[in-house]
Amino acid sequence: MTKHLMLMLALALALALVAAVPATAAEPEHQPYSCRLLDDEQRKCSFGSCDARTLNRLRKECLRDGGRPI
């Protein structure tokens, strides 16, 4: 009885994990291209090599394309 219960619990946990992975992994692909460019440019800022005009332009393009800038 306890083996059966443990097996059911393990199966439920495995199914929950498998169901959650595709939803989080697919999210970045749904962003417009301009938003992905904005993300890349914002990463450059952490290294100190970003341009404020480029960031503003990409932020506007991302909003125009229906994305949500971070």
N, CA, C, O and CB atoms as a CASP TS submission, in Angstrom:
PFRMAT TS
TARGET T0000
AUTHOR 0000-0000-0000
METHOD Language model
MODEL 1
PARENT N/A
ATOM      1  N   MET     1       0.819  -1.185   0.000  1.00  0.00           N
ATOM      2  CA  MET     1       0.000   0.000   0.000  1.00  0.00           C
ATOM      3  C   MET     1       0.872   1.263   0.000  1.00  0.00           C
ATOM      4  O   MET     1       0.607   2.180  -0.777  1.00  0.00           O
ATOM      5  CB  MET     1      -0.936  -0.009   1.204  1.00  0.00           C
ATOM      6  N   THR     2       1.885   1.331   0.836  1.00  0.00           N
ATOM      7  CA  THR     2       2.729   2.514   0.884  1.00  0.00           C
ATOM      8  C   THR     2       3.577   2.646  -0.377  1.00  0.00           C
ATOM      9  O   THR     2       3.856   3.761  -0.818  1.00  0.00           O
ATOM     10  CB  THR     2       3.623   2.471   2.114  1.00  0.00           C
ATOM     11  N   LYS     3       3.992   1.518  -0.965  1.00  0.00           N
ATOM     12  CA  LYS     3       4.747   1.591  -2.208  1.00  0.00           C
ATOM     13  C   LYS     3       3.887   2.174  -3.320  1.00  0.00           C
ATOM     14  O   LYS     3       4.354   2.975  -4.130  1.00  0.00           O
ATOM     15  CB  LYS     3       5.266   0.204  -2.607  1.00  0.00           C
ATOM     16  N   HIS     4       2.631   1.764  -3.347  1.00  0.00           N
ATOM     17  CA  HIS     4       1.709   2.257  -4.356  1.00  0.00           C
ATOM     18  C   HIS     4       1.479   3.763  -4.177  1.00  0.00           C
ATOM     19  O   HIS     4       1.448   4.506  -5.158  1.00  0.00           O
ATOM     20  CB  HIS     4       0.372   1.492  -4.283  1.00  0.00           C
ATOM     21  N   LEU     5       1.322   4.200  -2.961  1.00  0.00           N
ATOM     22  CA  LEU     5       1.121   5.615  -2.662  1.00  0.00           C
ATOM     23  C   LEU     5       2.356   6.435  -3.026  1.00  0.00           C
ATOM     24  O   LEU     5       2.228   7.523  -3.588  1.00  0.00           O
ATOM     25  CB  LEU     5       0.782   5.802  -1.180  1.00  0.00           C
ATOM     26  N   MET     6       3.534   5.934  -2.716  1.00  0.00           N
ATOM     27  CA  MET     6       4.780   6.631  -3.056  1.00  0.00           C
ATOM     28  C   MET     6       4.955   6.722  -4.564  1.00  0.00           C
ATOM     29  O   MET     6       5.396   7.747  -5.083  1.00  0.00           O
ATOM     30  CB  MET     6       5.989   5.918  -2.427  1.00  0.00           C
ATOM     31  N   LEU     7       4.611   5.651  -5.266  1.00  0.00           N
ATOM     32  CA  LEU     7       4.716   5.647  -6.722  1.00  0.00           C
ATOM     33  C   LEU     7       3.766   6.668  -7.334  1.00  0.00           C
ATOM     34  O   LEU     7       4.143   7.382  -8.263  1.00  0.00           O
ATOM     35  CB  LEU     7       4.422   4.250  -7.278  1.00  0.00           C
ATOM     36  N   MET     8       2.550   6.745  -6.828  1.00  0.00           N
ATOM     37  CA  MET     8       1.575   7.722  -7.321  1.00  0.00           C
ATOM     38  C   MET     8       2.046   9.146  -7.054  1.00  0.00           C
ATOM     39  O   MET     8       1.894  10.019  -7.908  1.00  0.00           O
ATOM     40  CB  MET     8       0.205   7.491  -6.668  1.00  0.00           C
ATOM     41  N   LEU     9       2.614   9.384  -5.883  1.00  0.00           N
ATOM     42  CA  LEU     9       3.124  10.703  -5.533  1.00  0.00           C
ATOM     43  C   LEU     9       4.295  11.093  -6.430  1.00  0.00           C
ATOM     44  O   LEU     9       4.378  12.232  -6.889  1.00  0.00           O
ATOM     45  CB  LEU     9       3.549  10.737  -4.065  1.00  0.00           C
ATOM     46  N   ALA    10       5.193  10.151  -6.677  1.00  0.00           N
ATOM     47  CA  ALA    10       6.332  10.424  -7.553  1.00  0.00           C
ATOM     48  C   ALA    10       5.879  10.695  -8.975  1.00  0.00           C
ATOM     49  O   ALA    10       6.430  11.574  -9.637  1.00  0.00           O
ATOM     50  CB  ALA    10       7.312   9.257  -7.533  1.00  0.00           C
ATOM     51  N   LEU    11       4.899   9.970  -9.453  1.00  0.00           N
ATOM     52  CA  LEU    11       4.370  10.178 -10.791  1.00  0.00           C
ATOM     53  C   LEU    11       3.701  11.542 -10.913  1.00  0.00           C
ATOM     54  O   LEU    11       3.888  12.241 -11.908  1.00  0.00           O
ATOM     55  CB  LEU    11       3.382   9.075 -11.146  1.00  0.00           C
ATOM     56  N   ALA    12       2.929  11.917  -9.913  1.00  0.00           N
ATOM     57  CA  ALA    12       2.271  13.222  -9.924  1.00  0.00           C
ATOM     58  C   ALA    12       3.297  14.348  -9.912  1.00  0.00           C
ATOM     59  O   ALA    12       3.125  15.347 -10.610  1.00  0.00           O
ATOM     60  CB  ALA    12       1.327  13.357  -8.724  1.00  0.00           C
ATOM     61  N   LEU    13       4.350  14.201  -9.138  1.00  0.00           N
ATOM     62  CA  LEU    13       5.401  15.210  -9.083  1.00  0.00           C
ATOM     63  C   LEU    13       6.121  15.316 -10.425  1.00  0.00           C
ATOM     64  O   LEU    13       6.399  16.417 -10.901  1.00  0.00           O
ATOM     65  CB  LEU    13       6.401  14.881  -7.967  1.00  0.00           C
ATOM     66  N   ALA    14       6.418  14.181 -11.025  1.00  0.00           N
ATOM     67  CA  ALA    14       7.092  14.181 -12.324  1.00  0.00           C
ATOM     68  C   ALA    14       6.227  14.834 -13.389  1.00  0.00           C
ATOM     69  O   ALA    14       6.741  15.596 -14.208  1.00  0.00           O
ATOM     70  CB  ALA    14       7.447  12.755 -12.742  1.00  0.00           C
ATOM     71  N   LEU    15       4.943  14.559 -13.399  1.00  0.00           N
ATOM     72  CA  LEU    15       4.038  15.170 -14.369  1.00  0.00           C
ATOM     73  C   LEU    15       3.936  16.679 -14.164  1.00  0.00           C
ATOM     74  O   LEU    15       3.869  17.434 -15.134  1.00  0.00           O
ATOM     75  CB  LEU    15       2.652  14.536 -14.272  1.00  0.00           C
ATOM     76  N   ALA    16       3.925  17.114 -12.926  1.00  0.00           N
ATOM     77  CA  ALA    16       3.867  18.540 -12.633  1.00  0.00           C
ATOM     78  C   ALA    16       5.125  19.245 -13.122  1.00  0.00           C
ATOM     79  O   ALA    16       5.045  20.349 -13.662  1.00  0.00           O
ATOM     80  CB  ALA    16       3.680  18.770 -11.131  1.00  0.00           C
ATOM     81  N   LEU    17       6.270  18.629 -12.943  1.00  0.00           N
ATOM     82  CA  LEU    17       7.525  19.223 -13.403  1.00  0.00           C
ATOM     83  C   LEU    17       7.592  19.287 -14.924  1.00  0.00           C
ATOM     84  O   LEU    17       8.026  20.291 -15.488  1.00  0.00           O
ATOM     85  CB  LEU    17       8.712  18.431 -12.866  1.00  0.00           C
ATOM     86  N   VAL    18       7.166  18.228 -15.581  1.00  0.00           N
ATOM     87  CA  VAL    18       7.189  18.188 -17.042  1.00  0.00           C
ATOM     88  C   VAL    18       6.219  19.208 -17.618  1.00  0.00           C
ATOM     89  O   VAL    18       6.517  19.841 -18.631  1.00  0.00           O
ATOM     90  CB  VAL    18       6.846  16.781 -17.551  1.00  0.00           C
ATOM     91  N   ALA    19       5.081  19.371 -16.995  1.00  0.00           N
ATOM     92  CA  ALA    19       4.082  20.319 -17.478  1.00  0.00           C
ATOM     93  C   ALA    19       4.556  21.765 -17.307  1.00  0.00           C
ATOM     94  O   ALA    19       4.177  22.626 -18.100  1.00  0.00           O
ATOM     95  CB  ALA    19       2.758  20.109 -16.742  1.00  0.00           C
ATOM     96  N   ALA    20       5.361  22.044 -16.308  1.00  0.00           N
ATOM     97  CA  ALA    20       5.808  23.406 -16.040  1.00  0.00           C
ATOM     98  C   ALA    20       6.970  23.824 -16.929  1.00  0.00           C
ATOM     99  O   ALA    20       7.111  25.013 -17.214  1.00  0.00           O
ATOM    100  CB  ALA    20       6.205  23.541 -14.593  1.00  0.00           C
ATOM    101  N   VAL    21       7.791  22.912 -17.369  1.00  0.00           N
ATOM    102  CA  VAL    21       8.991  23.259 -18.129  1.00  0.00           C
ATOM    103  C   VAL    21       8.680  23.884 -19.481  1.00  0.00           C
ATOM    104  O   VAL    21       9.245  24.938 -19.770  1.00  0.00           O
ATOM    105  CB  VAL    21       9.838  22.036 -18.328  1.00  0.00           C
ATOM    106  N   PRO    22       7.829  23.321 -20.331  1.00  0.00           N
ATOM    107  CA  PRO    22       7.590  23.946 -21.631  1.00  0.00           C
ATOM    108  C   PRO    22       7.001  25.345 -21.531  1.00  0.00           C
ATOM    109  O   PRO    22       7.291  26.188 -22.380  1.00  0.00           O
ATOM    110  CB  PRO    22       6.678  23.083 -22.444  1.00  0.00           C
ATOM    111  N   ALA    23       6.194  25.614 -20.534  1.00  0.00           N
ATOM    112  CA  ALA    23       5.590  26.933 -20.405  1.00  0.00           C
ATOM    113  C   ALA    23       6.647  27.994 -20.122  1.00  0.00           C
ATOM    114  O   ALA    23       6.566  29.094 -20.669  1.00  0.00           O
ATOM    115  CB  ALA    23       4.538  26.930 -19.300  1.00  0.00           C
ATOM    116  N   THR    24       7.617  27.699 -19.296  1.00  0.00           N
ATOM    117  CA  THR    24       8.645  28.685 -18.983  1.00  0.00           C
ATOM    118  C   THR    24       9.707  28.743 -20.074  1.00  0.00           C
ATOM    119  O   THR    24      10.283  29.805 -20.312  1.00  0.00           O
ATOM    120  CB  THR    24       9.293  28.366 -17.639  1.00  0.00           C
ATOM    121  N   ALA    25       9.973  27.641 -20.731  1.00  0.00           N
ATOM    122  CA  ALA    25      11.001  27.622 -21.762  1.00  0.00           C
ATOM    123  C   ALA    25      10.525  28.311 -23.033  1.00  0.00           C
ATOM    124  O   ALA    25      11.351  28.832 -23.782  1.00  0.00           O
ATOM    125  CB  ALA    25      11.415  26.190 -22.068  1.00  0.00           C
ATOM    126  N   ALA    26       9.241  28.332 -23.301  1.00  0.00           N
ATOM    127  CA  ALA    26       8.725  28.896 -24.542  1.00  0.00           C
ATOM    128  C   ALA    26       8.491  30.397 -24.465  1.00  0.00           C
ATOM    129  O   ALA    26       8.273  31.025 -25.500  1.00  0.00           O
ATOM    130  CB  ALA    26       7.448  28.213 -24.914  1.00  0.00           C
ATOM    131  N   GLU    27       8.528  30.980 -23.306  1.00  0.00           N
ATOM    132  CA  GLU    27       8.187  32.388 -23.155  1.00  0.00           C
ATOM    133  C   GLU    27       9.060  33.337 -23.974  1.00  0.00           C
ATOM    134  O   GLU    27       8.500  34.200 -24.649  1.00  0.00           O
ATOM    135  CB  GLU    27       8.276  32.761 -21.720  1.00  0.00           C
ATOM    136  N   PRO    28      10.391  33.238 -23.963  1.00  0.00           N
ATOM    137  CA  PRO    28      11.187  34.201 -24.710  1.00  0.00           C
ATOM    138  C   PRO    28      10.938  34.182 -26.220  1.00  0.00           C
ATOM    139  O   PRO    28      11.132  35.207 -26.873  1.00  0.00           O
ATOM    140  CB  PRO    28      12.629  33.948 -24.450  1.00  0.00           C
ATOM    141  N   GLU    29      10.516  33.057 -26.795  1.00  0.00           N
ATOM    142  CA  GLU    29      10.281  32.981 -28.222  1.00  0.00           C
ATOM    143  C   GLU    29       9.068  33.794 -28.649  1.00  0.00           C
ATOM    144  O   GLU    29       8.947  34.143 -29.823  1.00  0.00           O
ATOM    145  CB  GLU    29      10.108  31.547 -28.637  1.00  0.00           C
ATOM    146  N   HIS    30       8.164  34.105 -27.716  1.00  0.00           N
ATOM    147  CA  HIS    30       6.963  34.831 -28.070  1.00  0.00           C
ATOM    148  C   HIS    30       7.170  36.343 -28.043  1.00  0.00           C
ATOM    149  O   HIS    30       6.280  37.091 -28.449  1.00  0.00           O
ATOM    150  CB  HIS    30       5.847  34.451 -27.141  1.00  0.00           C
ATOM    151  N   GLN    31       8.296  36.793 -27.586  1.00  0.00           N
ATOM    152  CA  GLN    31       8.558  38.223 -27.574  1.00  0.00           C
ATOM    153  C   GLN    31       8.907  38.690 -28.983  1.00  0.00           C
ATOM    154  O   GLN    31       9.559  37.964 -29.733  1.00  0.00           O
ATOM    155  CB  GLN    31       9.696  38.565 -26.587  1.00  0.00           C
ATOM    156  N   PRO    32       8.477  39.896 -29.346  1.00  0.00           N
ATOM    157  CA  PRO    32       8.863  40.433 -30.649  1.00  0.00           C
ATOM    158  C   PRO    32      10.379  40.574 -30.761  1.00  0.00           C
ATOM    159  O   PRO    32      11.091  40.673 -29.762  1.00  0.00           O
ATOM    160  CB  PRO    32       8.190  41.787 -30.886  1.00  0.00           C
ATOM    161  N   TYR    33      10.842  40.581 -31.992  1.00  0.00           N
ATOM    162  CA  TYR    33      12.284  40.673 -32.247  1.00  0.00           C
ATOM    163  C   TYR    33      12.874  41.932 -31.618  1.00  0.00           C
ATOM    164  O   TYR    33      13.976  41.893 -31.070  1.00  0.00           O
ATOM    165  CB  TYR    33      12.562  40.659 -33.758  1.00  0.00           C
ATOM    166  N   SER    34      12.144  43.057 -31.694  1.00  0.00           N
ATOM    167  CA  SER    34      12.665  44.301 -31.133  1.00  0.00           C
ATOM    168  C   SER    34      12.856  44.192 -29.617  1.00  0.00           C
ATOM    169  O   SER    34      13.768  44.806 -29.063  1.00  0.00           O
ATOM    170  CB  SER    34      11.723  45.465 -31.462  1.00  0.00           C
ATOM    171  N   CYS    35      12.003  43.417 -28.948  1.00  0.00           N
ATOM    172  CA  CYS    35      12.144  43.236 -27.498  1.00  0.00           C
ATOM    173  C   CYS    35      13.354  42.367 -27.177  1.00  0.00           C
ATOM    174  O   CYS    35      14.033  42.584 -26.174  1.00  0.00           O
ATOM    175  CB  CYS    35      10.870  42.609 -26.903  1.00  0.00           C
ATOM    176  N   ARG    36      13.618  41.384 -28.030  1.00  0.00           N
ATOM    177  CA  ARG    36      14.816  40.562 -27.822  1.00  0.00           C
ATOM    178  C   ARG    36      16.082  41.388 -28.038  1.00  0.00           C
ATOM    179  O   ARG    36      17.076  41.212 -27.335  1.00  0.00           O
ATOM    180  CB  ARG    36      14.809  39.343 -28.768  1.00  0.00           C
ATOM    181  N   LEU    37      16.034  42.298 -29.029  1.00  0.00           N
ATOM    182  CA  LEU    37      17.174  43.198 -29.236  1.00  0.00           C
ATOM    183  C   LEU    37      17.370  44.113 -28.032  1.00  0.00           C
ATOM    184  O   LEU    37      18.498  44.385 -27.622  1.00  0.00           O
ATOM    185  CB  LEU    37      16.973  44.039 -30.510  1.00  0.00           C
ATOM    186  N   LEU    38      16.260  44.583 -27.474  1.00  0.00           N
ATOM    187  CA  LEU    38      16.332  45.434 -26.287  1.00  0.00           C
ATOM    188  C   LEU    38      16.953  44.670 -25.122  1.00  0.00           C
ATOM    189  O   LEU    38      17.795  45.211 -24.405  1.00  0.00           O
ATOM    190  CB  LEU    38      14.931  45.949 -25.902  1.00  0.00           C
ATOM    191  N   ASP    39      16.550  43.430 -24.929  1.00  0.00           N
ATOM    192  CA  ASP    39      17.140  42.611 -23.862  1.00  0.00           C
ATOM    193  C   ASP    39      18.649  42.472 -24.051  1.00  0.00           C
ATOM    194  O   ASP    39      19.413  42.581 -23.093  1.00  0.00           O
ATOM    195  CB  ASP    39      16.484  41.219 -23.826  1.00  0.00           C
ATOM    196  N   ASP    40      19.069  42.232 -25.288  1.00  0.00           N
ATOM    197  CA  ASP    40      20.503  42.100 -25.567  1.00  0.00           C
ATOM    198  C   ASP    40      21.248  43.400 -25.269  1.00  0.00           C
ATOM    199  O   ASP    40      22.342  43.382 -24.705  1.00  0.00           O
ATOM    200  CB  ASP    40      20.726  41.694 -27.030  1.00  0.00           C
ATOM    201  N   GLU    41      20.649  44.520 -25.652  1.00  0.00           N
ATOM    202  CA  GLU    41      21.293  45.815 -25.410  1.00  0.00           C
ATOM    203  C   GLU    41      21.359  46.112 -23.916  1.00  0.00           C
ATOM    204  O   GLU    41      22.347  46.674 -23.443  1.00  0.00           O
ATOM    205  CB  GLU    41      20.538  46.941 -26.142  1.00  0.00           C
ATOM    206  N   GLN    42      20.323  45.745 -23.169  1.00  0.00           N
ATOM    207  CA  GLN    42      20.332  45.967 -21.724  1.00  0.00           C
ATOM    208  C   GLN    42      21.393  45.107 -21.046  1.00  0.00           C
ATOM    209  O   GLN    42      21.962  45.514 -20.033  1.00  0.00           O
ATOM    210  CB  GLN    42      18.951  45.667 -21.128  1.00  0.00           C
ATOM    211  N   ARG    43      21.663  43.930 -21.591  1.00  0.00           N
ATOM    212  CA  ARG    43      22.740  43.097 -21.031  1.00  0.00           C
ATOM    213  C   ARG    43      24.096  43.764 -21.231  1.00  0.00           C
ATOM    214  O   ARG    43      24.987  43.638 -20.390  1.00  0.00           O
ATOM    215  CB  ARG    43      22.739  41.695 -21.681  1.00  0.00           C
ATOM    216  N   LYS    44      24.250  44.477 -22.350  1.00  0.00           N
ATOM    217  CA  LYS    44      25.507  45.191 -22.599  1.00  0.00           C
ATOM    218  C   LYS    44      25.741  46.252 -21.528  1.00  0.00           C
ATOM    219  O   LYS    44      26.886  46.535 -21.175  1.00  0.00           O
ATOM    220  CB  LYS    44      25.494  45.841 -23.999  1.00  0.00           C
ATOM    221  N   CYS    45      24.670  46.834 -21.014  1.00  0.00           N
ATOM    222  CA  CYS    45      24.794  47.881 -20.001  1.00  0.00           C
ATOM    223  C   CYS    45      25.451  47.362 -18.727  1.00  0.00           C
ATOM    224  O   CYS    45      26.138  48.107 -18.029  1.00  0.00           O
ATOM    225  CB  CYS    45      23.425  48.460 -19.676  1.00  0.00           C
ATOM    226  N   SER    46      25.241  46.097 -18.432  1.00  0.00           N
ATOM    227  CA  SER    46      25.859  45.554 -17.230  1.00  0.00           C
ATOM    228  C   SER    46      27.378  45.505 -17.357  1.00  0.00           C
ATOM    229  O   SER    46      28.092  45.443 -16.356  1.00  0.00           O
ATOM    230  CB  SER    46      25.315  44.161 -16.942  1.00  0.00           C
ATOM    231  N   PHE    47      27.866  45.535 -18.603  1.00  0.00           N
ATOM    232  CA  PHE    47      29.311  45.568 -18.834  1.00  0.00           C
ATOM    233  C   PHE    47      29.812  46.986 -19.114  1.00  0.00           C
ATOM    234  O   PHE    47      31.001  47.196 -19.351  1.00  0.00           O
ATOM    235  CB  PHE    47      29.675  44.653 -19.998  1.00  0.00           C
ATOM    236  N   GLY    48      28.891  47.959 -19.083  1.00  0.00           N
ATOM    237  CA  GLY    48      29.278  49.349 -19.247  1.00  0.00           C
ATOM    238  C   GLY    48      29.405  49.814 -20.677  1.00  0.00           C
ATOM    239  O   GLY    48      30.007  50.859 -20.923  1.00  0.00           O
ATOM    240  N   SER    49      28.859  49.077 -21.634  1.00  0.00           N
ATOM    241  CA  SER    49      28.998  49.488 -23.033  1.00  0.00           C
ATOM    242  C   SER    49      27.632  49.570 -23.708  1.00  0.00           C
ATOM    243  O   SER    49      27.358  48.837 -24.658  1.00  0.00           O
ATOM    244  CB  SER    49      29.909  48.509 -23.796  1.00  0.00           C
ATOM    245  N   CYS    50      26.770  50.472 -23.209  1.00  0.00           N
ATOM    246  CA  CYS    50      25.461  50.632 -23.841  1.00  0.00           C
ATOM    247  C   CYS    50      25.267  52.086 -24.242  1.00  0.00           C
ATOM    248  O   CYS    50      25.944  52.987 -23.746  1.00  0.00           O
ATOM    249  CB  CYS    50      24.324  50.170 -22.891  1.00  0.00           C
ATOM    250  N   ASP    51      24.321  52.290 -25.157  1.00  0.00           N
ATOM    251  CA  ASP    51      24.031  53.617 -25.678  1.00  0.00           C
ATOM    252  C   ASP    51      22.598  53.978 -25.301  1.00  0.00           C
ATOM    253  O   ASP    51      21.673  53.225 -25.602  1.00  0.00           O
ATOM    254  CB  ASP    51      24.240  53.678 -27.225  1.00  0.00           C
ATOM    255  N   ALA    52      22.406  55.113 -24.650  1.00  0.00           N
ATOM    256  CA  ALA    52      21.083  55.515 -24.172  1.00  0.00           C
ATOM    257  C   ALA    52      20.113  55.723 -25.337  1.00  0.00           C
ATOM    258  O   ALA    52      18.937  55.376 -25.229  1.00  0.00           O
ATOM    259  CB  ALA    52      21.186  56.799 -23.338  1.00  0.00           C
ATOM    260  N   ARG    53      20.594  56.285 -26.448  1.00  0.00           N
ATOM    261  CA  ARG    53      19.708  56.502 -27.601  1.00  0.00           C
ATOM    262  C   ARG    53      19.224  55.179 -28.179  1.00  0.00           C
ATOM    263  O   ARG    53      18.061  55.050 -28.562  1.00  0.00           O
ATOM    264  CB  ARG    53      20.427  57.313 -28.688  1.00  0.00           C
ATOM    265  N   THR    54      20.114  54.202 -28.240  1.00  0.00           N
ATOM    266  CA  THR    54      19.732  52.885 -28.751  1.00  0.00           C
ATOM    267  C   THR    54      18.721  52.234 -27.825  1.00  0.00           C
ATOM    268  O   THR    54      17.749  51.637 -28.289  1.00  0.00           O
ATOM    269  CB  THR    54      20.966  51.983 -28.910  1.00  0.00           C
ATOM    270  N   LEU    55      18.940  52.342 -26.518  1.00  0.00           N
ATOM    271  CA  LEU    55      17.986  51.785 -25.554  1.00  0.00           C
ATOM    272  C   LEU    55      16.607  52.419 -25.699  1.00  0.00           C
ATOM    273  O   LEU    55      15.598  51.714 -25.695  1.00  0.00           O
ATOM    274  CB  LEU    55      18.497  51.980 -24.129  1.00  0.00           C
ATOM    275  N   ASN    56      16.557  53.735 -25.826  1.00  0.00           N
ATOM    276  CA  ASN    56      15.274  54.421 -25.976  1.00  0.00           C
ATOM    277  C   ASN    56      14.572  54.010 -27.267  1.00  0.00           C
ATOM    278  O   ASN    56      13.362  53.785 -27.267  1.00  0.00           O
ATOM    279  CB  ASN    56      15.477  55.935 -25.952  1.00  0.00           C
ATOM    280  N   ARG    57      15.315  53.910 -28.357  1.00  0.00           N
ATOM    281  CA  ARG    57      14.741  53.508 -29.639  1.00  0.00           C
ATOM    282  C   ARG    57      14.177  52.096 -29.565  1.00  0.00           C
ATOM    283  O   ARG    57      13.052  51.843 -29.995  1.00  0.00           O
ATOM    284  CB  ARG    57      15.792  53.597 -30.748  1.00  0.00           C
ATOM    285  N   LEU    58      14.972  51.174 -29.013  1.00  0.00           N
ATOM    286  CA  LEU    58      14.516  49.787 -28.914  1.00  0.00           C
ATOM    287  C   LEU    58      13.338  49.638 -27.957  1.00  0.00           C
ATOM    288  O   LEU    58      12.458  48.809 -28.186  1.00  0.00           O
ATOM    289  CB  LEU    58      15.659  48.893 -28.461  1.00  0.00           C
ATOM    290  N   ARG    59      13.314  50.431 -26.891  1.00  0.00           N
ATOM    291  CA  ARG    59      12.197  50.387 -25.948  1.00  0.00           C
ATOM    292  C   ARG    59      10.901  50.811 -26.648  1.00  0.00           C
ATOM    293  O   ARG    59       9.858  50.185 -26.461  1.00  0.00           O
ATOM    294  CB  ARG    59      12.479  51.300 -24.723  1.00  0.00           C
ATOM    295  N   LYS    60      10.971  51.881 -27.457  1.00  0.00           N
ATOM    296  CA  LYS    60       9.798  52.349 -28.203  1.00  0.00           C
ATOM    297  C   LYS    60       9.360  51.314 -29.234  1.00  0.00           C
ATOM    298  O   LYS    60       8.165  51.072 -29.402  1.00  0.00           O
ATOM    299  CB  LYS    60      10.101  53.690 -28.896  1.00  0.00           C
ATOM    300  N   GLU    61      10.315  50.708 -29.921  1.00  0.00           N
ATOM    301  CA  GLU    61       9.980  49.693 -30.922  1.00  0.00           C
ATOM    302  C   GLU    61       9.343  48.469 -30.263  1.00  0.00           C
ATOM    303  O   GLU    61       8.401  47.887 -30.800  1.00  0.00           O
ATOM    304  CB  GLU    61      11.238  49.279 -31.710  1.00  0.00           C
ATOM    305  N   CYS    62       9.854  48.091 -29.117  1.00  0.00           N
ATOM    306  CA  CYS    62       9.312  46.942 -28.398  1.00  0.00           C
ATOM    307  C   CYS    62       7.862  47.207 -27.996  1.00  0.00           C
ATOM    308  O   CYS    62       7.003  46.341 -28.158  1.00  0.00           O
ATOM    309  CB  CYS    62      10.168  46.627 -27.154  1.00  0.00           C
ATOM    310  N   LEU    63       7.594  48.386 -27.479  1.00  0.00           N
ATOM    311  CA  LEU    63       6.228  48.747 -27.114  1.00  0.00           C
ATOM    312  C   LEU    63       5.324  48.803 -28.346  1.00  0.00           C
ATOM    313  O   LEU    63       4.176  48.361 -28.299  1.00  0.00           O
ATOM    314  CB  LEU    63       6.210  50.093 -26.387  1.00  0.00           C
ATOM    315  N   ARG    64       5.838  49.338 -29.430  1.00  0.00           N
ATOM    316  CA  ARG    64       5.068  49.427 -30.672  1.00  0.00           C
ATOM    317  C   ARG    64       4.696  48.041 -31.192  1.00  0.00           C
ATOM    318  O   ARG    64       3.597  47.835 -31.709  1.00  0.00           O
ATOM    319  CB  ARG    64       5.862  50.191 -31.738  1.00  0.00           C
ATOM    320  N   ASP    65       5.621  47.097 -31.050  1.00  0.00           N
ATOM    321  CA  ASP    65       5.401  45.743 -31.554  1.00  0.00           C
ATOM    322  C   ASP    65       4.563  44.882 -30.613  1.00  0.00           C
ATOM    323  O   ASP    65       4.313  43.711 -30.896  1.00  0.00           O
ATOM    324  CB  ASP    65       6.724  45.072 -31.798  1.00  0.00           C
ATOM    325  N   GLY    66       4.135  45.458 -29.507  1.00  0.00           N
ATOM    326  CA  GLY    66       3.248  44.735 -28.609  1.00  0.00           C
ATOM    327  C   GLY    66       3.950  44.002 -27.486  1.00  0.00           C
ATOM    328  O   GLY    66       3.317  43.234 -26.763  1.00  0.00           O
ATOM    329  N   GLY    67       5.233  44.221 -27.325  1.00  0.00           N
ATOM    330  CA  GLY    67       5.961  43.564 -26.257  1.00  0.00           C
ATOM    331  C   GLY    67       5.937  44.362 -24.981  1.00  0.00           C
ATOM    332  O   GLY    67       5.376  45.456 -24.917  1.00  0.00           O
ATOM    333  N   ARG    68       6.558  43.794 -23.962  1.00  0.00           N
ATOM    334  CA  ARG    68       6.661  44.477 -22.669  1.00  0.00           C
ATOM    335  C   ARG    68       8.130  44.591 -22.319  1.00  0.00           C
ATOM    336  O   ARG    68       8.750  43.595 -21.946  1.00  0.00           O
ATOM    337  CB  ARG    68       5.872  43.717 -21.545  1.00  0.00           C
ATOM    338  N   PRO    69       8.708  45.792 -22.431  1.00  0.00           N
ATOM    339  CA  PRO    69      10.118  45.926 -22.065  1.00  0.00           C
ATOM    340  C   PRO    69      10.322  45.723 -20.580  1.00  0.00           C
ATOM    341  O   PRO    69       9.455  46.044 -19.767  1.00  0.00           O
ATOM    342  CB  PRO    69      10.649  47.290 -22.476  1.00  0.00           C
ATOM    343  N   ILE    70      11.458  45.196 -20.242  1.00  0.00           N
ATOM    344  CA  ILE    70      11.773  44.915 -18.837  1.00  0.00           C
ATOM    345  C   ILE    70      12.317  46.155 -18.185  1.00  0.00           C
ATOM    346  O   ILE    70      12.646  46.135 -16.998  1.00  0.00           O
ATOM    347  CB  ILE    70      12.781  43.759 -18.709  1.00  0.00           C
TER
END
